[in-house]
């Protein structure tokens, strides 16, 4: 499990990205790079990192499901993900 502070930091970054999205786009089209540099660093969408919505794990993230590979495997084995079943041959 990720630390709660790391999860909270990602949520804060996502909020900042959403808040400054329009302003950032406007400054970019105008070519005002000084204005862009005055925006908060965490408002840049590049700084966002995908995390598992259940455990907060930053690695092994499966974008289609929004969870990490480990959580996906556990949930799939228990039959909690509709349409997914373990392959066996």
PDB file as gemmi writes it, atoms N, CA and C in Angstrom:
CRYST1    1.000    1.000    1.000  90.00  90.00  90.00 P 1                      
ATOM      1  N   UNK A   1       0.841  -1.191   0.000  1.00  0.00           N  
ATOM      2  CA  UNK A   1       0.000   0.000   0.000  1.00  0.00           C  
ATOM      3  C   UNK A   1       0.878   1.244   0.000  1.00  0.00           C  
ATOM      4  N   UNK A   2       0.487   2.207  -0.797  1.00  0.00           N  
ATOM      5  CA  UNK A   2       1.201   3.474  -0.840  1.00  0.00           C  
ATOM      6  C   UNK A   2       0.850   4.295   0.398  1.00  0.00           C  
ATOM      7  N   UNK A   3       1.759   5.203   0.735  1.00  0.00           N  
ATOM      8  CA  UNK A   3       1.485   6.067   1.860  1.00  0.00           C  
ATOM      9  C   UNK A   3       0.315   6.977   1.525  1.00  0.00           C  
ATOM     10  N   UNK A   4      -0.444   7.311   2.520  1.00  0.00           N  
ATOM     11  CA  UNK A   4      -1.612   8.179   2.316  1.00  0.00           C  
ATOM     12  C   UNK A   4      -1.186   9.545   1.780  1.00  0.00           C  
ATOM     13  N   UNK A   5       0.002  10.014   2.192  1.00  0.00           N  
ATOM     14  CA  UNK A   5       0.466  11.318   1.724  1.00  0.00           C  
ATOM     15  C   UNK A   5       0.738  11.302   0.223  1.00  0.00           C  
ATOM     16  N   UNK A   6       1.201  10.165  -0.300  1.00  0.00           N  
ATOM     17  CA  UNK A   6       1.460  10.062  -1.739  1.00  0.00           C  
ATOM     18  C   UNK A   6       0.146  10.077  -2.521  1.00  0.00           C  
ATOM     19  N   UNK A   7      -0.848   9.373  -1.993  1.00  0.00           N  
ATOM     20  CA  UNK A   7      -2.165   9.378  -2.639  1.00  0.00           C  
ATOM     21  C   UNK A   7      -2.751  10.786  -2.641  1.00  0.00           C  
ATOM     22  N   UNK A   8      -2.641  11.469  -1.507  1.00  0.00           N  
ATOM     23  CA  UNK A   8      -3.181  12.825  -1.371  1.00  0.00           C  
ATOM     24  C   UNK A   8      -2.458  13.786  -2.307  1.00  0.00           C  
ATOM     25  N   UNK A   9      -1.159  13.599  -2.480  1.00  0.00           N  
ATOM     26  CA  UNK A   9      -0.375  14.461  -3.363  1.00  0.00           C  
ATOM     27  C   UNK A   9      -0.850  14.325  -4.806  1.00  0.00           C  
ATOM     28  N   UNK A  10      -1.137  13.092  -5.216  1.00  0.00           N  
ATOM     29  CA  UNK A  10      -1.633  12.869  -6.580  1.00  0.00           C  
ATOM     30  C   UNK A  10      -3.010  13.499  -6.786  1.00  0.00           C  
ATOM     31  N   UNK A  11      -3.856  13.419  -5.781  1.00  0.00           N  
ATOM     32  CA  UNK A  11      -5.187  14.029  -5.864  1.00  0.00           C  
ATOM     33  C   UNK A  11      -5.058  15.546  -5.980  1.00  0.00           C  
ATOM     34  N   UNK A  12      -4.136  16.109  -5.214  1.00  0.00           N  
ATOM     35  CA  UNK A  12      -3.906  17.552  -5.249  1.00  0.00           C  
ATOM     36  C   UNK A  12      -3.397  17.977  -6.629  1.00  0.00           C  
ATOM     37  N   UNK A  13      -2.467  17.198  -7.190  1.00  0.00           N  
ATOM     38  CA  UNK A  13      -1.952  17.499  -8.524  1.00  0.00           C  
ATOM     39  C   UNK A  13      -3.072  17.462  -9.564  1.00  0.00           C  
ATOM     40  N   UNK A  14      -3.924  16.455  -9.470  1.00  0.00           N  
ATOM     41  CA  UNK A  14      -5.030  16.331 -10.434  1.00  0.00           C  
ATOM     42  C   UNK A  14      -5.960  17.544 -10.347  1.00  0.00           C  
ATOM     43  N   UNK A  15      -6.212  18.015  -9.120  1.00  0.00           N  
ATOM     44  CA  UNK A  15      -7.049  19.201  -8.928  1.00  0.00           C  
ATOM     45  C   UNK A  15      -6.405  20.434  -9.562  1.00  0.00           C  
ATOM     46  N   UNK A  16      -5.084  20.594  -9.348  1.00  0.00           N  
ATOM     47  CA  UNK A  16      -4.379  21.744  -9.899  1.00  0.00           C  
ATOM     48  C   UNK A  16      -4.360  21.715 -11.427  1.00  0.00           C  
ATOM     49  N   UNK A  17      -4.173  20.533 -11.995  1.00  0.00           N  
ATOM     50  CA  UNK A  17      -4.165  20.402 -13.457  1.00  0.00           C  
ATOM     51  C   UNK A  17      -5.501  20.847 -14.017  1.00  0.00           C  
ATOM     52  N   UNK A  18      -6.573  20.395 -13.386  1.00  0.00           N  
ATOM     53  CA  UNK A  18      -7.920  20.743 -13.852  1.00  0.00           C  
ATOM     54  C   UNK A  18      -8.178  22.247 -13.697  1.00  0.00           C  
ATOM     55  N   UNK A  19      -7.710  22.825 -12.597  1.00  0.00           N  
ATOM     56  CA  UNK A  19      -7.943  24.237 -12.306  1.00  0.00           C  
ATOM     57  C   UNK A  19      -7.253  25.154 -13.327  1.00  0.00           C  
ATOM     58  N   UNK A  20      -6.016  24.824 -13.691  1.00  0.00           N  
ATOM     59  CA  UNK A  20      -5.227  25.689 -14.567  1.00  0.00           C  
ATOM     60  C   UNK A  20      -5.222  25.238 -16.026  1.00  0.00           C  
ATOM     61  N   UNK A  21      -6.060  24.274 -16.374  1.00  0.00           N  
ATOM     62  CA  UNK A  21      -6.072  23.720 -17.724  1.00  0.00           C  
ATOM     63  C   UNK A  21      -6.348  24.787 -18.787  1.00  0.00           C  
ATOM     64  N   UNK A  22      -7.394  25.568 -18.585  1.00  0.00           N  
ATOM     65  CA  UNK A  22      -7.776  26.583 -19.577  1.00  0.00           C  
ATOM     66  C   UNK A  22      -6.724  27.693 -19.655  1.00  0.00           C  
ATOM     67  N   UNK A  23      -6.250  28.131 -18.518  1.00  0.00           N  
ATOM     68  CA  UNK A  23      -5.256  29.209 -18.482  1.00  0.00           C  
ATOM     69  C   UNK A  23      -3.954  28.752 -19.149  1.00  0.00           C  
ATOM     70  N   UNK A  24      -3.555  27.524 -18.878  1.00  0.00           N  
ATOM     71  CA  UNK A  24      -2.338  26.970 -19.462  1.00  0.00           C  
ATOM     72  C   UNK A  24      -2.461  26.899 -20.989  1.00  0.00           C  
ATOM     73  N   UNK A  25      -3.611  26.457 -21.470  1.00  0.00           N  
ATOM     74  CA  UNK A  25      -3.833  26.357 -22.915  1.00  0.00           C  
ATOM     75  C   UNK A  25      -3.794  27.738 -23.574  1.00  0.00           C  
ATOM     76  N   UNK A  26      -4.404  28.724 -22.915  1.00  0.00           N  
ATOM     77  CA  UNK A  26      -4.414  30.088 -23.460  1.00  0.00           C  
ATOM     78  C   UNK A  26      -3.001  30.658 -23.527  1.00  0.00           C  
ATOM     79  N   UNK A  27      -2.234  30.491 -22.461  1.00  0.00           N  
ATOM     80  CA  UNK A  27      -0.864  31.005 -22.438  1.00  0.00           C  
ATOM     81  C   UNK A  27       0.007  30.313 -23.487  1.00  0.00           C  
ATOM     82  N   UNK A  28      -0.251  29.032 -23.695  1.00  0.00           N  
ATOM     83  CA  UNK A  28       0.527  28.279 -24.677  1.00  0.00           C  
ATOM     84  C   UNK A  28       0.262  28.772 -26.089  1.00  0.00           C  
ATOM     85  N   UNK A  29      -1.010  29.048 -26.403  1.00  0.00           N  
ATOM     86  CA  UNK A  29      -1.339  29.519 -27.754  1.00  0.00           C  
ATOM     87  C   UNK A  29      -0.789  30.918 -27.997  1.00  0.00           C  
ATOM     88  N   UNK A  30      -0.718  31.727 -26.934  1.00  0.00           N  
ATOM     89  CA  UNK A  30      -0.166  33.079 -27.064  1.00  0.00           C  
ATOM     90  C   UNK A  30       1.353  33.064 -27.131  1.00  0.00           C  
ATOM     91  N   UNK A  31       1.967  31.965 -26.708  1.00  0.00           N  
ATOM     92  CA  UNK A  31       3.429  31.879 -26.679  1.00  0.00           C  
ATOM     93  C   UNK A  31       4.031  32.596 -25.490  1.00  0.00           C  
ATOM     94  N   UNK A  32       3.233  32.806 -24.446  1.00  0.00           N  
ATOM     95  CA  UNK A  32       3.691  33.510 -23.246  1.00  0.00           C  
ATOM     96  C   UNK A  32       4.343  32.506 -22.288  1.00  0.00           C  
ATOM     97  N   UNK A  33       5.631  32.265 -22.510  1.00  0.00           N  
ATOM     98  CA  UNK A  33       6.325  31.262 -21.700  1.00  0.00           C  
ATOM     99  C   UNK A  33       6.697  31.787 -20.320  1.00  0.00           C  
ATOM    100  N   UNK A  34       6.782  33.099 -20.188  1.00  0.00           N  
ATOM    101  CA  UNK A  34       7.019  33.683 -18.869  1.00  0.00           C  
ATOM    102  C   UNK A  34       5.784  33.467 -17.994  1.00  0.00           C  
ATOM    103  N   UNK A  35       4.616  33.687 -18.580  1.00  0.00           N  
ATOM    104  CA  UNK A  35       3.368  33.443 -17.848  1.00  0.00           C  
ATOM    105  C   UNK A  35       3.207  31.983 -17.485  1.00  0.00           C  
ATOM    106  N   UNK A  36       3.600  31.101 -18.392  1.00  0.00           N  
ATOM    107  CA  UNK A  36       3.537  29.659 -18.107  1.00  0.00           C  
ATOM    108  C   UNK A  36       4.447  29.294 -16.944  1.00  0.00           C  
ATOM    109  N   UNK A  37       5.615  29.906 -16.899  1.00  0.00           N  
ATOM    110  CA  UNK A  37       6.566  29.568 -15.837  1.00  0.00           C  
ATOM    111  C   UNK A  37       6.090  30.059 -14.472  1.00  0.00           C  
ATOM    112  N   UNK A  38       5.149  31.008 -14.460  1.00  0.00           N  
ATOM    113  CA  UNK A  38       4.624  31.523 -13.190  1.00  0.00           C  
ATOM    114  C   UNK A  38       3.512  30.642 -12.621  1.00  0.00           C  
ATOM    115  N   UNK A  39       2.987  29.736 -13.443  1.00  0.00           N  
ATOM    116  CA  UNK A  39       1.966  28.813 -12.933  1.00  0.00           C  
ATOM    117  C   UNK A  39       2.612  27.806 -11.994  1.00  0.00           C  
ATOM    118  N   UNK A  40       1.845  27.223 -11.084  1.00  0.00           N  
ATOM    119  CA  UNK A  40       2.417  26.218 -10.187  1.00  0.00           C  
ATOM    120  C   UNK A  40       2.959  25.023 -10.973  1.00  0.00           C  
ATOM    121  N   UNK A  41       4.065  24.465 -10.526  1.00  0.00           N  
ATOM    122  CA  UNK A  41       4.675  23.340 -11.221  1.00  0.00           C  
ATOM    123  C   UNK A  41       3.744  22.140 -11.283  1.00  0.00           C  
ATOM    124  N   UNK A  42       3.029  21.922 -10.208  1.00  0.00           N  
ATOM    125  CA  UNK A  42       2.151  20.748 -10.165  1.00  0.00           C  
ATOM    126  C   UNK A  42       0.888  20.915 -11.012  1.00  0.00           C  
ATOM    127  N   UNK A  43       0.733  22.053 -11.650  1.00  0.00           N  
ATOM    128  CA  UNK A  43      -0.427  22.220 -12.533  1.00  0.00           C  
ATOM    129  C   UNK A  43      -0.122  21.709 -13.938  1.00  0.00           C  
ATOM    130  N   UNK A  44       1.082  21.246 -14.158  1.00  0.00           N  
ATOM    131  CA  UNK A  44       1.469  20.685 -15.454  1.00  0.00           C  
ATOM    132  C   UNK A  44       1.004  19.231 -15.526  1.00  0.00           C  
ATOM    133  N   UNK A  45       0.244  18.855 -16.565  1.00  0.00           N  
ATOM    134  CA  UNK A  45      -0.280  17.482 -16.637  1.00  0.00           C  
ATOM    135  C   UNK A  45       0.801  16.413 -16.743  1.00  0.00           C  
ATOM    136  N   UNK A  46       2.020  16.790 -17.130  1.00  0.00           N  
ATOM    137  CA  UNK A  46       3.122  15.832 -17.216  1.00  0.00           C  
ATOM    138  C   UNK A  46       3.448  15.266 -15.832  1.00  0.00           C  
ATOM    139  N   UNK A  47       3.197  16.039 -14.791  1.00  0.00           N  
ATOM    140  CA  UNK A  47       3.566  15.606 -13.446  1.00  0.00           C  
ATOM    141  C   UNK A  47       2.590  14.599 -12.837  1.00  0.00           C  
ATOM    142  N   UNK A  48       1.454  14.378 -13.505  1.00  0.00           N  
ATOM    143  CA  UNK A  48       0.509  13.378 -13.014  1.00  0.00           C  
ATOM    144  C   UNK A  48       1.080  11.987 -13.229  1.00  0.00           C  
ATOM    145  N   UNK A  49       0.802  11.098 -12.309  1.00  0.00           N  
ATOM    146  CA  UNK A  49       1.259   9.720 -12.426  1.00  0.00           C  
ATOM    147  C   UNK A  49       0.095   8.804 -12.109  1.00  0.00           C  
ATOM    148  N   UNK A  50      -0.145   7.826 -12.972  1.00  0.00           N  
ATOM    149  CA  UNK A  50      -1.244   6.898 -12.734  1.00  0.00           C  
ATOM    150  C   UNK A  50      -0.965   6.042 -11.505  1.00  0.00           C  
ATOM    151  N   UNK A  51      -1.989   5.879 -10.670  1.00  0.00           N  
ATOM    152  CA  UNK A  51      -1.874   5.050  -9.475  1.00  0.00           C  
ATOM    153  C   UNK A  51      -3.085   4.144  -9.379  1.00  0.00           C  
ATOM    154  N   UNK A  52      -2.883   2.993  -8.766  1.00  0.00           N  
ATOM    155  CA  UNK A  52      -3.974   2.059  -8.523  1.00  0.00           C  
ATOM    156  C   UNK A  52      -5.010   2.747  -7.637  1.00  0.00           C  
ATOM    157  N   UNK A  53      -6.275   2.648  -8.023  1.00  0.00           N  
ATOM    158  CA  UNK A  53      -7.320   3.330  -7.263  1.00  0.00           C  
ATOM    159  C   UNK A  53      -7.588   2.658  -5.918  1.00  0.00           C  
ATOM    160  N   UNK A  54      -7.149   1.408  -5.756  1.00  0.00           N  
ATOM    161  CA  UNK A  54      -7.397   0.688  -4.511  1.00  0.00           C  
ATOM    162  C   UNK A  54      -6.197   0.770  -3.570  1.00  0.00           C  
ATOM    163  N   UNK A  55      -5.010   0.423  -4.078  1.00  0.00           N  
ATOM    164  CA  UNK A  55      -3.830   0.374  -3.220  1.00  0.00           C  
ATOM    165  C   UNK A  55      -2.935   1.596  -3.330  1.00  0.00           C  
ATOM    166  N   UNK A  56      -3.035   2.325  -4.441  1.00  0.00           N  
ATOM    167  CA  UNK A  56      -2.181   3.485  -4.638  1.00  0.00           C  
ATOM    168  C   UNK A  56      -0.839   3.132  -5.245  1.00  0.00           C  
ATOM    169  N   UNK A  57      -0.668   1.889  -5.667  1.00  0.00           N  
ATOM    170  CA  UNK A  57       0.601   1.441  -6.239  1.00  0.00           C  
ATOM    171  C   UNK A  57       0.874   2.186  -7.546  1.00  0.00           C  
ATOM    172  N   UNK A  58       2.093   2.780  -7.696  1.00  0.00           N  
ATOM    173  CA  UNK A  58       2.379   3.554  -8.898  1.00  0.00           C  
ATOM    174  C   UNK A  58       2.871   2.729 -10.085  1.00  0.00           C  
ATOM    175  N   UNK A  59       3.322   1.518  -9.842  1.00  0.00           N  
ATOM    176  CA  UNK A  59       3.862   0.700 -10.929  1.00  0.00           C  
ATOM    177  C   UNK A  59       2.920  -0.435 -11.283  1.00  0.00           C  
ATOM    178  N   UNK A  60       3.033  -0.912 -12.500  1.00  0.00           N  
ATOM    179  CA  UNK A  60       2.193  -2.017 -12.942  1.00  0.00           C  
ATOM    180  C   UNK A  60       0.737  -1.617 -13.062  1.00  0.00           C  
ATOM    181  N   UNK A  61       0.508  -0.384 -13.498  1.00  0.00           N  
ATOM    182  CA  UNK A  61      -0.849   0.166 -13.597  1.00  0.00           C  
ATOM    183  C   UNK A  61      -1.493  -0.289 -14.893  1.00  0.00           C  
ATOM    184  N   UNK A  62      -2.707  -0.816 -14.818  1.00  0.00           N  
ATOM    185  CA  UNK A  62      -3.451  -1.226 -16.003  1.00  0.00           C  
ATOM    186  C   UNK A  62      -4.491  -0.151 -16.291  1.00  0.00           C  
ATOM    187  N   UNK A  63      -4.250   0.609 -17.338  1.00  0.00           N  
ATOM    188  CA  UNK A  63      -5.071   1.775 -17.655  1.00  0.00           C  
ATOM    189  C   UNK A  63      -6.525   1.420 -17.919  1.00  0.00           C  
ATOM    190  N   UNK A  64      -6.757   0.300 -18.557  1.00  0.00           N  
ATOM    191  CA  UNK A  64      -8.119  -0.108 -18.919  1.00  0.00           C  
ATOM    192  C   UNK A  64      -9.001  -0.318 -17.687  1.00  0.00           C  
ATOM    193  N   UNK A  65      -8.396  -0.753 -16.587  1.00  0.00           N  
ATOM    194  CA  UNK A  65      -9.165  -1.051 -15.376  1.00  0.00           C  
ATOM    195  C   UNK A  65      -8.938  -0.045 -14.258  1.00  0.00           C  
ATOM    196  N   UNK A  66      -7.858   0.717 -14.327  1.00  0.00           N  
ATOM    197  CA  UNK A  66      -7.572   1.725 -13.309  1.00  0.00           C  
ATOM    198  C   UNK A  66      -6.992   1.147 -12.036  1.00  0.00           C  
ATOM    199  N   UNK A  67      -6.456  -0.069 -12.120  1.00  0.00           N  
ATOM    200  CA  UNK A  67      -5.866  -0.712 -10.951  1.00  0.00           C  
ATOM    201  C   UNK A  67      -4.513  -1.328 -11.325  1.00  0.00           C  
ATOM    202  N   UNK A  68      -3.750  -1.721 -10.314  1.00  0.00           N  
ATOM    203  CA  UNK A  68      -2.446  -2.321 -10.575  1.00  0.00           C  
ATOM    204  C   UNK A  68      -2.609  -3.783 -10.974  1.00  0.00           C  
ATOM    205  N   UNK A  69      -1.554  -4.345 -11.523  1.00  0.00           N  
ATOM    206  CA  UNK A  69      -1.586  -5.725 -12.007  1.00  0.00           C  
ATOM    207  C   UNK A  69      -1.836  -6.717 -10.870  1.00  0.00           C  
ATOM    208  N   UNK A  70      -1.320  -6.419  -9.705  1.00  0.00           N  
ATOM    209  CA  UNK A  70      -1.478  -7.319  -8.559  1.00  0.00           C  
ATOM    210  C   UNK A  70      -2.931  -7.324  -8.095  1.00  0.00           C  
ATOM    211  N   UNK A  71      -3.498  -6.136  -7.954  1.00  0.00           N  
ATOM    212  CA  UNK A  71      -4.900  -6.020  -7.556  1.00  0.00           C  
ATOM    213  C   UNK A  71      -5.802  -6.642  -8.605  1.00  0.00           C  
ATOM    214  N   UNK A  72      -5.452  -6.428  -9.888  1.00  0.00           N  
ATOM    215  CA  UNK A  72      -6.228  -7.001 -10.978  1.00  0.00           C  
ATOM    216  C   UNK A  72      -6.255  -8.528 -10.876  1.00  0.00           C  
ATOM    217  N   UNK A  73      -5.110  -9.113 -10.617  1.00  0.00           N  
ATOM    218  CA  UNK A  73      -5.018 -10.576 -10.535  1.00  0.00           C  
ATOM    219  C   UNK A  73      -5.859 -11.115  -9.381  1.00  0.00           C  
ATOM    220  N   UNK A  74      -5.766 -10.448  -8.236  1.00  0.00           N  
ATOM    221  CA  UNK A  74      -6.548 -10.880  -7.074  1.00  0.00           C  
ATOM    222  C   UNK A  74      -8.042 -10.780  -7.350  1.00  0.00           C  
ATOM    223  N   UNK A  75      -8.464  -9.667  -7.916  1.00  0.00           N  
ATOM    224  CA  UNK A  75      -9.890  -9.453  -8.178  1.00  0.00           C  
ATOM    225  C   UNK A  75     -10.405 -10.392  -9.271  1.00  0.00           C  
ATOM    226  N   UNK A  76      -9.577 -10.640 -10.294  1.00  0.00           N  
ATOM    227  CA  UNK A  76      -9.983 -11.536 -11.374  1.00  0.00           C  
ATOM    228  C   UNK A  76     -10.127 -12.966 -10.859  1.00  0.00           C  
ATOM    229  N   UNK A  77      -9.238 -13.381  -9.966  1.00  0.00           N  
ATOM    230  CA  UNK A  77      -9.310 -14.726  -9.406  1.00  0.00           C  
ATOM    231  C   UNK A  77     -10.564 -14.927  -8.568  1.00  0.00           C  
ATOM    232  N   UNK A  78     -10.984 -13.850  -7.902  1.00  0.00           N  
ATOM    233  CA  UNK A  78     -12.188 -13.918  -7.074  1.00  0.00           C  
ATOM    234  C   UNK A  78     -13.458 -13.700  -7.893  1.00  0.00           C  
ATOM    235  N   UNK A  79     -13.307 -13.358  -9.172  1.00  0.00           N  
ATOM    236  CA  UNK A  79     -14.466 -13.140 -10.039  1.00  0.00           C  
ATOM    237  C   UNK A  79     -15.133 -11.799  -9.837  1.00  0.00           C  
ATOM    238  N   UNK A  80     -14.371 -10.810  -9.382  1.00  0.00           N  
ATOM    239  CA  UNK A  80     -14.953  -9.486  -9.100  1.00  0.00           C  
ATOM    240  C   UNK A  80     -14.946  -8.555 -10.304  1.00  0.00           C  
ATOM    241  N   UNK A  81     -14.233  -8.951 -11.369  1.00  0.00           N  
ATOM    242  CA  UNK A  81     -14.178  -8.107 -12.568  1.00  0.00           C  
ATOM    243  C   UNK A  81     -15.027  -8.787 -13.640  1.00  0.00           C  
ATOM    244  N   UNK A  82     -16.129  -8.159 -14.055  1.00  0.00           N  
ATOM    245  CA  UNK A  82     -17.004  -8.780 -15.046  1.00  0.00           C  
ATOM    246  C   UNK A  82     -16.320  -8.957 -16.393  1.00  0.00           C  
ATOM    247  N   UNK A  83     -16.528 -10.100 -17.007  1.00  0.00           N  
ATOM    248  CA  UNK A  83     -15.985 -10.375 -18.323  1.00  0.00           C  
ATOM    249  C   UNK A  83     -14.553 -10.848 -18.343  1.00  0.00           C  
ATOM    250  N   UNK A  84     -13.944 -11.009 -17.168  1.00  0.00           N  
ATOM    251  CA  UNK A  84     -12.565 -11.466 -17.098  1.00  0.00           C  
ATOM    252  C   UNK A  84     -12.530 -12.808 -16.403  1.00  0.00           C  
ATOM    253  N   UNK A  85     -11.876 -13.779 -17.055  1.00  0.00           N  
ATOM    254  CA  UNK A  85     -11.697 -15.062 -16.414  1.00  0.00           C  
ATOM    255  C   UNK A  85     -10.292 -15.562 -16.680  1.00  0.00           C  
ATOM    256  N   UNK A  86      -9.818 -16.399 -15.821  1.00  0.00           N  
ATOM    257  CA  UNK A  86      -8.458 -16.915 -15.930  1.00  0.00           C  
ATOM    258  C   UNK A  86      -8.358 -17.854 -17.123  1.00  0.00           C  
ATOM    259  N   UNK A  87      -7.329 -17.637 -17.914  1.00  0.00           N  
ATOM    260  CA  UNK A  87      -7.113 -18.506 -19.074  1.00  0.00           C  
ATOM    261  C   UNK A  87      -6.440 -19.787 -18.614  1.00  0.00           C  
ATOM    262  N   UNK A  88      -6.897 -20.897 -19.129  1.00  0.00           N  
ATOM    263  CA  UNK A  88      -6.252 -22.175 -18.824  1.00  0.00           C  
ATOM    264  C   UNK A  88      -6.354 -23.065 -20.043  1.00  0.00           C  
ATOM    265  N   UNK A  89      -5.275 -23.744 -20.343  1.00  0.00           N  
ATOM    266  CA  UNK A  89      -5.277 -24.655 -21.479  1.00  0.00           C  
ATOM    267  C   UNK A  89      -4.383 -25.834 -21.222  1.00  0.00           C  
TER     268      UNK A  89                                                      
END                                                                             
